[in-house]
Amino acid sequence: MAKRWIYAWINQFLSLKIYDEIYEWKENRSDKYALLIKGARRVGKSTIAEEFAKKEFKSYILIDFAHTSKAIIDLLNCLIRMLVYL
């Protein structure tokens, strides 16, 4: 029982810390820089990003590359190639 409580507390603490870091990005750098969230698989990156977007923005666009069509991926690759030449 104690291990489960400690795990829940650590998870909550890390979620708040990550949320605070994303909020700091929004307030200080979001006008010039995109946000990249990196981490191991299945640790809650998408969940925290979507939770943040729902609370902090009027609207947002969610692109899940795990469930994106080949046409969208091809379009994004084309845009990336175009940016390289700018």
C-alpha positions in Angstrom: 0.0 0.0 0.0 2.8 2.4 0.9 4.6 1.8 -2.4 1.4 2.7 -4.4 1.0 5.9 -2.4 4.6 6.9 -3.0 4.3 6.1 -6.7 1.2 8.2 -7.0 2.8 11.1 -5.1 5.9 11.0 -7.4 3.7 10.9 -10.5 1.7 13.9 -9.3 4.9 15.8 -8.4 6.5 15.1 -11.8 3.3 16.1 -13.7 3.1 19.4 -11.9 6.8 20.1 -12.5 6.4 19.3 -16.3 3.2 21.4 -16.4 5.0 24.3 -14.8 7.8 24.1 -17.3 5.4 24.1 -20.2 3.6 27.1 -18.7 6.9 28.9 -18.4 7.5 28.2 -22.2 4.0 29.6 -23.0 4.6 32.8 -21.0 8.1 33.5 -22.1 9.0 31.8 -25.4 5.9 30.5 -27.2 5.8 33.6 -29.5 9.2 32.6 -31.0 9.8 28.9 -30.3 7.8 25.7 -30.7 7.6 23.3 -27.9 9.1 19.8 -28.2 8.3 17.3 -25.5 10.7 14.3 -25.5 10.7 11.2 -23.3 10.3 7.5 -23.1 7.3 5.8 -24.5 4.0 5.7 -22.6 5.0 8.1 -19.8 2.2 10.7 -20.4 3.8 13.2 -22.9 0.6 13.4 -25.0 -1.6 13.4 -22.0 0.1 16.4 -20.3 0.3 18.3 -23.6 -3.4 17.9 -24.3 -4.3 18.7 -20.7 -2.2 21.8 -20.9 -3.8 22.9 -24.2 -7.3 22.4 -22.9 -6.6 24.5 -19.8 -4.3 27.2 -21.2 -5.6 27.9 -24.7 -8.9 28.8 -26.3 -8.3 26.3 -29.0 -5.6 23.9 -30.1 -4.7 21.4 -32.8 -3.7 17.8 -31.8 -1.6 15.9 -34.3 -0.9 12.4 -33.2 1.8 11.0 -35.5 1.1 7.5 -34.4 -2.3 7.8 -36.1 -1.6 10.2 -38.9 -2.3 9.3 -42.5 0.5 8.9 -45.1 -0.8 12.0 -46.9 -0.3 14.2 -43.8 3.2 12.8 -43.2 4.1 13.4 -46.8 2.8 17.0 -46.6 4.8 17.6 -43.4 8.0 16.1 -45.0 7.5 18.4 -48.0 7.2 21.4 -45.8 10.3 20.5 -43.9 12.2 20.1 -47.2 11.0 23.6 -48.2 12.1 25.1 -44.9 15.6 23.7 -45.4 16.0 25.8 -48.5 14.8 29.1 -47.0 
